Amino acid sequence: MTTEIQHRFVETNGIRMHIAEAGEGPLVVLCHGFPESWYSWRHQIRALAEAGYHVVAPDQRGYGQTDAPEDAASYTQLHLVGDIVGLLDALGEETAVVAGHDWGAPVAWNAALMRPDRFPAVIALSVPYTPRGAIKPTDAMKAMAGDNFFYILYFQEPGKAEAELEADVRRTLRMFNYSASGDPELGTYFRRMPKDRTFLEWCGDPGEDWHTWLAPEELDFYVGEFERAGFRGGLNWYRNVDRTWELMAAFDGAKVRVPALFIAGDRDGVVAANPQAVTNLATHVPDLRETVMLPGCGHWTQQERPQEVTGAMLRFLESVSGAR
């Protein structure tokens, strides 16, 4: 297989999934986050392929050219991990190193947690592994937020966030990517405001000329994907946090025991909101090999700092048994 990125479709777990792939060798699966697609890994796919890996980056369930089931209940972590297990089967592969960013990180962590026989090593970006909590996630969020806006709670009502985010897709993606990146001073956006406000009011708009790490043609690609597919599929991941919590009771207190790498930016709002989760990561992931914190980097880790992320991934892949 060439190191040029190729595209095709596979059948997995009852859905038709679009994948981007390159290279030959041990399999590495790259899981994107919200609001992204396979394209968020564009800097890593060819580099990892040139280093001797078979790299596959799917559009995950509800995104891009992959199927988006109508039933909102079809987006739990069990569905999403099942999609990646089925992807390995469709590729004729027994095992893969799984990597994930943002929402893709829980998919990667849970894949390693539930199927260590298929995913013998894990790389997570931005979102550390945290054990299942004692109460439903939305109850915990309501207690934490009080009378203040919290985006995950705002995303719970079907149709509401879709209407806002899809009204001007380019503006939405520009504002979200800028505000969560390392470009603005941490805390400038995503600040406290009343809970009756909207998501984009929570963000800042850098203007149409902004393109420090996301080139105009790269933003164009994302705009085209979300203008075609909409945001409903990705938002349905958020609408299953409680359902996933209920279904994963058997994994209460379970640790991720495969070798792991964690990468994040020190200006990532996810890390800033819960620094203790990073501190506690080695307790919950006993074979955590390295935590890489990127100075000045925000949430879009592998896009803001592609060379550093690729380098850390390659070091880890070379170090884990069976990865090459």
Secondary structure as the mmCIF struct_conf table of DSSP 4:
data_model
#
loop_
_struct_conf.conf_type_id
_struct_conf.id
_struct_conf.beg_label_comp_id
_struct_conf.beg_label_asym_id
_struct_conf.beg_label_seq_id
_struct_conf.end_label_comp_id
_struct_conf.end_label_asym_id
_struct_conf.end_label_seq_id
BEND BEND1 THR A 3 GLU A 4
STRN STRN1 GLN A 6 THR A 12
TURN_TY1_P TURN_TY1_P1 ASN A 13 GLY A 14
STRN STRN2 ILE A 15 ALA A 22
BEND BEND2 GLY A 25 PRO A 26
STRN STRN3 LEU A 27 CYS A 31
TURN_TY1_P TURN_TY1_P2 PHE A 34 PRO A 35
HELX_RH_3T_P HELX_RH_3T_P1 TRP A 38 TRP A 41
HELX_RH_AL_P HELX_RH_AL_P1 ARG A 42 GLU A 50
TURN_TY1_P TURN_TY1_P3 ALA A 51 GLY A 52
STRN STRN4 HIS A 54 PRO A 58
HELX_LH_PP_P HELX_LH_PP_P1 ASP A 59 GLN A 60
TURN_TY1_P TURN_TY1_P4 ARG A 61 GLY A 62
BEND BEND3 TYR A 63 TYR A 63
TURN_TY1_P TURN_TY1_P5 GLY A 64 GLN A 65
BEND BEND4 THR A 66 THR A 66
BEND BEND5 GLU A 70 GLU A 70
HELX_RH_3T_P HELX_RH_3T_P2 ALA A 72 TYR A 75
BEND BEND6 THR A 76 THR A 76
HELX_RH_AL_P HELX_RH_AL_P2 GLN A 77 LEU A 91
TURN_TY1_P TURN_TY1_P6 GLY A 92 GLY A 92
BEND BEND7 GLU A 94 GLU A 94
STRN STRN5 VAL A 97 HIS A 101
TURN_TY1_P TURN_TY1_P7 ASP A 102 TRP A 103
HELX_RH_AL_P HELX_RH_AL_P3 GLY A 104 MET A 114
TURN_TY1_P TURN_TY1_P8 PRO A 116 ARG A 118
STRN STRN6 ALA A 121 LEU A 125
BEND BEND8 SER A 126 SER A 126
HELX_LH_PP_P HELX_LH_PP_P2 PRO A 131 GLY A 133
BEND BEND9 ALA A 134 ILE A 135
HELX_RH_AL_P HELX_RH_AL_P4 PRO A 137 ALA A 145
TURN_TY1_P TURN_TY1_P9 GLY A 146 ASP A 147
STRN STRN7 ASN A 148 ASN A 148
HELX_RH_AL_P HELX_RH_AL_P5 TYR A 151 TYR A 154
TURN_TY1_P TURN_TY1_P10 PHE A 155 GLN A 156
BEND BEND10 GLU A 157 GLU A 157
TURN_TY1_P TURN_TY1_P11 PRO A 158 GLY A 159
HELX_RH_AL_P HELX_RH_AL_P6 LYS A 160 GLU A 166
TURN_TY1_P TURN_TY1_P12 ALA A 167 ASP A 168
HELX_RH_AL_P HELX_RH_AL_P7 VAL A 169 SER A 179
TURN_TY1_P TURN_TY1_P13 ALA A 180 ALA A 180
BEND BEND11 SER A 181 PRO A 184
HELX_LH_PP_P HELX_LH_PP_P3 GLU A 185 GLU A 185
TURN_TY1_P TURN_TY1_P14 LEU A 186 GLY A 187
BEND BEND12 THR A 188 PHE A 190
STRN STRN8 PRO A 194 PRO A 194
TURN_TY1_P TURN_TY1_P15 LYS A 195 ASP A 196
BEND BEND13 ARG A 197 ARG A 197
HELX_RH_AL_P HELX_RH_AL_P8 PHE A 199 TRP A 202
BEND BEND14 CYS A 203 CYS A 203
TURN_TY1_P TURN_TY1_P16 GLU A 208 ASP A 209
BEND BEND15 THR A 212 LEU A 214
HELX_RH_AL_P HELX_RH_AL_P9 PRO A 216 ALA A 229
BEND BEND16 PHE A 231 PHE A 231
HELX_RH_AL_P HELX_RH_AL_P10 ARG A 232 TYR A 238
TURN_TY1_P TURN_TY1_P17 ARG A 239 ASN A 240
HELX_RH_AL_P HELX_RH_AL_P11 VAL A 241 LEU A 247
TURN_TY1_P TURN_TY1_P18 MET A 248 MET A 248
HELX_RH_3T_P HELX_RH_3T_P3 ALA A 249 PHE A 251
TURN_TY1_P TURN_TY1_P19 ASP A 252 GLY A 253
BEND BEND17 VAL A 258 VAL A 258
STRN STRN9 ALA A 260 GLY A 265
TURN_TY1_P TURN_TY1_P20 ASP A 266 ARG A 267
HELX_RH_AL_P HELX_RH_AL_P12 GLY A 269 ALA A 273
HELX_RH_AL_P HELX_RH_AL_P13 PRO A 275 THR A 279
TURN_TY1_P TURN_TY1_P21 ASN A 280 ASN A 280
HELX_RH_AL_P HELX_RH_AL_P14 LEU A 281 HIS A 284
BEND BEND18 VAL A 285 VAL A 285
TURN_TY1_P TURN_TY1_P22 PRO A 286 ASP A 287
STRN STRN10 LEU A 288 LEU A 294
TURN_TY1_P TURN_TY1_P23 PRO A 295 GLY A 296
BEND BEND19 HIS A 299 HIS A 299
HELX_RH_AL_P HELX_RH_AL_P15 THR A 301 GLU A 304
BEND BEND20 ARG A 305 ARG A 305
HELX_RH_AL_P HELX_RH_AL_P16 PRO A 306 SER A 319
BEND BEND21 VAL A 320 VAL A 320
TURN_TY1_P TURN_TY1_P24 SER A 321 GLY A 322
#
